[in-house]
């Protein structure tokens, strides 16, 4: 009833009632603040309440290290003993990885005859027998059906010379095109050179030598450089860091060394010549000078920029990709089957781990790049793995 009266007389509400309500609210707020201040004063004077509050705050913000600091000396002493045991575990783990490396080296020798046979077939040096060519796939069934449909139209045609080329043309070039992490550095002017690439191998360090592996790129004689072999050496270590033994997670690459490419005159694709005009300050004459600057190329892989951590970190992962995936499964990267398998794996793993930041954790045992490069690696991989 009262509300209806006030509603019907809004002018009365605005002039009288509203100010009164505002004053009442202000009075209640002031009383609350006054009560709060008194309560705060009482708390500040009560040491037991203050101690309880402090303990509660400490428990909320406490970190594991701060918790350790609160433990009795006797307990800390036992923790130090456990850390010693943990450090010994790291050294045993290092020995494990060293033996795994020796096992890899042993089995690499068993794989090599198969890879040598692959090279002979790819280069056309050897023709596989009918028995060696026996293989059945769904794709072949589709090809047979297509052949039946086209039989009438092609039966009158004479086979051309290109119907049976030597070996498997552009085998490694096609693989490099198919793999994103390599294709991103591949330039159009690199491709005519890579047509001469006959084989890619990995060689492990000899027994008793420091842990390492070398990538070998074998070329046939060509018009671009005199080398028939280009190499990339990756030096590794498999021992805990004395200053931080608990960070050990397996072998890591500590350095890499490329090789010198003996380019023939005018064929070096890693540099380009630019012309620049210079004006003489005094005489005002202009002259044109030429100088060479670095050029983007796949062949920069053999001379990485050691001043760029991002480049080195990515280079380490590319090296391991060659070693662990591409060289052993080359034909599947040529056909694209390996890439399809990896894409299916990535879709299944999405959400559990960022696929591109793991940079193809391909190595078994897991191998990581130097600690200083890990954050940069994530950035560089985001560019490498599109």
QUIDA-V841210 format. One record per pair of residues at least 24 apart in sequence whose ideal C-beta (glycine too) atoms are under 8 Angstrom apart, sorted by the first residue. I is the first residue (numbers start at 0). J is the second residue. D is the distance in Angstrom with one decimal. If there is no record, write none. Layout:
i->I j->J d->D
i->I j->J d->D
//
This chain:
i->82 j->245 d->8.0
i->85 j->244 d->7.9
i->85 j->245 d->6.4
i->86 j->239 d->7.1
i->86 j->244 d->4.8
i->86 j->245 d->7.4
i->89 j->239 d->4.3
i->89 j->244 d->5.0
i->89 j->245 d->6.8
i->89 j->247 d->4.6
i->90 j->238 d->7.5
i->90 j->239 d->6.3
i->90 j->244 d->7.9
i->92 j->247 d->6.6
i->92 j->249 d->7.6
i->93 j->237 d->5.1
i->93 j->238 d->4.8
i->93 j->239 d->6.1
i->93 j->247 d->6.7
i->96 j->237 d->4.5
i->96 j->249 d->5.4
i->96 j->250 d->5.3
i->96 j->364 d->5.1
i->97 j->210 d->7.1
i->97 j->237 d->5.3
i->99 j->364 d->5.4
i->100 j->203 d->7.1
i->100 j->210 d->5.6
i->100 j->237 d->7.0
i->100 j->250 d->7.0
i->101 j->206 d->6.8
i->103 j->203 d->6.3
i->104 j->203 d->4.0
i->104 j->204 d->7.6
i->104 j->206 d->7.4
i->107 j->201 d->7.0
i->107 j->202 d->7.7
i->107 j->203 d->5.7
i->110 j->327 d->7.0
i->111 j->200 d->7.9
i->114 j->198 d->7.7
i->114 j->200 d->6.9
i->114 j->326 d->7.5
i->117 j->198 d->8.0
i->117 j->329 d->7.0
i->117 j->330 d->7.4
i->118 j->197 d->6.4
i->118 j->198 d->4.4
i->118 j->217 d->7.8
i->120 j->166 d->6.6
i->120 j->167 d->7.0
i->121 j->166 d->5.3
i->121 j->167 d->4.9
i->121 j->170 d->4.6
i->121 j->171 d->8.0
i->121 j->197 d->7.1
i->121 j->198 d->7.4
i->122 j->165 d->7.8
i->122 j->166 d->5.0
i->122 j->197 d->5.2
i->122 j->198 d->7.8
i->122 j->219 d->7.7
i->123 j->164 d->8.0
i->123 j->165 d->3.5
i->123 j->166 d->3.0
i->123 j->167 d->7.9
i->124 j->166 d->7.5
i->167 j->333 d->7.6
i->168 j->194 d->7.9
i->169 j->193 d->8.0
i->169 j->194 d->5.8
i->170 j->329 d->7.6
i->170 j->333 d->6.1
i->171 j->196 d->4.4
i->171 j->197 d->7.8
i->171 j->198 d->7.7
i->171 j->199 d->6.3
i->171 j->329 d->7.7
i->172 j->196 d->6.8
i->173 j->333 d->5.5
i->174 j->325 d->6.8
i->174 j->329 d->6.1
i->174 j->332 d->4.6
i->174 j->333 d->5.2
i->175 j->297 d->7.3
i->177 j->332 d->5.7
i->177 j->333 d->7.3
i->177 j->335 d->5.9
i->177 j->338 d->5.9
i->178 j->320 d->7.7
i->178 j->325 d->6.8
i->178 j->332 d->6.1
i->178 j->338 d->7.2
i->179 j->383 d->7.1
i->179 j->384 d->5.8
i->179 j->385 d->5.6
i->180 j->313 d->7.9
i->180 j->316 d->7.5
i->180 j->317 d->5.8
i->180 j->320 d->6.2
i->180 j->359 d->7.6
i->180 j->383 d->4.8
i->180 j->384 d->6.2
i->181 j->297 d->7.3
i->181 j->317 d->7.2
i->183 j->382 d->7.3
i->183 j->383 d->5.9
i->183 j->385 d->7.3
i->184 j->295 d->7.4
i->184 j->296 d->7.5
i->184 j->297 d->5.0
i->184 j->299 d->7.2
i->184 j->300 d->6.9
i->185 j->297 d->5.1
i->186 j->268 d->7.2
i->186 j->295 d->5.9
i->186 j->296 d->5.5
i->186 j->297 d->6.7
i->188 j->268 d->5.0
i->188 j->296 d->7.4
i->189 j->268 d->6.2
i->189 j->296 d->5.7
i->189 j->297 d->4.4
i->189 j->298 d->6.7
i->191 j->223 d->7.7
i->192 j->221 d->6.8
i->192 j->223 d->4.9
i->192 j->224 d->8.0
i->192 j->268 d->7.0
i->192 j->298 d->7.4
i->193 j->297 d->7.2
i->195 j->219 d->5.0
i->195 j->220 d->7.8
i->195 j->221 d->4.2
i->195 j->223 d->7.6
i->199 j->321 d->6.7
i->199 j->325 d->7.4
i->199 j->326 d->5.7
i->199 j->329 d->7.5
i->200 j->326 d->6.8
i->201 j->321 d->6.9
i->201 j->322 d->4.8
i->201 j->326 d->5.3
i->209 j->234 d->6.7
i->209 j->235 d->7.8
i->209 j->236 d->7.7
i->210 j->234 d->7.7
i->210 j->235 d->4.4
i->210 j->236 d->6.5
i->210 j->237 d->5.7
i->210 j->250 d->6.4
i->211 j->235 d->5.7
i->212 j->318 d->7.9
i->212 j->322 d->5.8
i->214 j->318 d->6.4
i->214 j->321 d->5.4
i->214 j->322 d->7.0
i->222 j->263 d->6.6
i->222 j->266 d->6.8
i->223 j->262 d->6.8
i->223 j->263 d->6.1
i->223 j->266 d->4.5
i->223 j->268 d->7.7
i->224 j->260 d->5.2
i->224 j->261 d->5.3
i->224 j->262 d->5.0
i->224 j->263 d->6.1
i->224 j->266 d->6.8
i->225 j->261 d->4.5
i->225 j->263 d->6.8
i->226 j->258 d->7.7
i->226 j->260 d->6.1
i->226 j->261 d->5.6
i->229 j->258 d->5.6
i->229 j->260 d->6.5
i->229 j->301 d->5.6
i->230 j->257 d->7.6
i->230 j->258 d->4.8
i->230 j->301 d->7.9
i->231 j->255 d->6.5
i->231 j->256 d->7.4
i->231 j->257 d->5.5
i->231 j->258 d->7.2
i->231 j->300 d->6.8
i->231 j->301 d->6.1
i->231 j->318 d->6.6
i->232 j->256 d->4.5
i->232 j->257 d->7.9
i->233 j->315 d->7.2
i->233 j->318 d->5.0
i->235 j->366 d->7.3
i->246 j->370 d->6.9
i->248 j->365 d->6.3
i->248 j->367 d->5.9
i->249 j->364 d->4.6
i->249 j->365 d->4.8
i->249 j->366 d->5.9
i->249 j->367 d->6.9
i->250 j->364 d->6.4
i->250 j->366 d->5.0
i->251 j->366 d->6.2
i->251 j->367 d->5.1
i->251 j->368 d->6.4
i->251 j->369 d->6.2
i->252 j->315 d->4.6
i->252 j->318 d->7.1
i->252 j->319 d->7.8
i->252 j->366 d->6.8
i->252 j->368 d->5.7
i->252 j->369 d->7.3
i->253 j->369 d->6.5
i->255 j->303 d->6.6
i->255 j->311 d->7.4
i->255 j->314 d->6.3
i->255 j->315 d->7.0
i->255 j->318 d->6.7
i->257 j->300 d->7.2
i->257 j->301 d->3.8
i->257 j->302 d->4.7
i->257 j->303 d->6.5
i->258 j->301 d->5.5
i->260 j->298 d->6.3
i->260 j->301 d->6.1
i->260 j->302 d->7.9
i->268 j->294 d->6.4
i->268 j->296 d->4.8
i->268 j->298 d->6.2
i->269 j->293 d->6.8
i->269 j->294 d->5.7
i->269 j->296 d->4.7
i->269 j->298 d->5.3
i->269 j->299 d->5.6
i->269 j->302 d->7.4
i->270 j->294 d->5.4
i->308 j->371 d->6.7
i->308 j->372 d->5.2
i->308 j->375 d->4.8
i->309 j->372 d->8.0
i->309 j->375 d->4.7
i->309 j->376 d->7.8
i->309 j->378 d->6.3
i->309 j->379 d->4.3
i->310 j->379 d->7.3
i->311 j->368 d->7.7
i->311 j->372 d->6.4
i->312 j->368 d->5.1
i->312 j->369 d->7.9
i->312 j->372 d->3.8
i->312 j->373 d->7.6
i->312 j->375 d->5.2
i->312 j->376 d->3.9
i->312 j->379 d->5.6
i->313 j->376 d->7.0
i->313 j->379 d->4.1
i->313 j->380 d->6.7
i->313 j->382 d->8.0
i->313 j->383 d->5.4
i->315 j->368 d->4.3
i->315 j->372 d->7.5
i->316 j->358 d->4.6
i->316 j->359 d->6.6
i->316 j->368 d->7.0
i->316 j->376 d->7.1
i->316 j->380 d->6.9
i->316 j->383 d->7.6
i->317 j->383 d->7.8
i->319 j->359 d->7.9
i->319 j->361 d->5.9
i->319 j->362 d->5.1
i->319 j->366 d->6.0
i->320 j->359 d->5.8
i->320 j->361 d->6.0
i->322 j->362 d->7.8
i->323 j->361 d->4.4
i->323 j->362 d->5.3
i->323 j->363 d->7.4
i->324 j->359 d->7.3
i->324 j->361 d->5.2
i->354 j->384 d->7.6
i->355 j->380 d->5.4
i->355 j->381 d->5.7
i->355 j->384 d->4.3
i->356 j->380 d->5.9
i->356 j->381 d->7.2
i->358 j->383 d->7.7
i->358 j->384 d->7.2
i->359 j->384 d->7.4
//
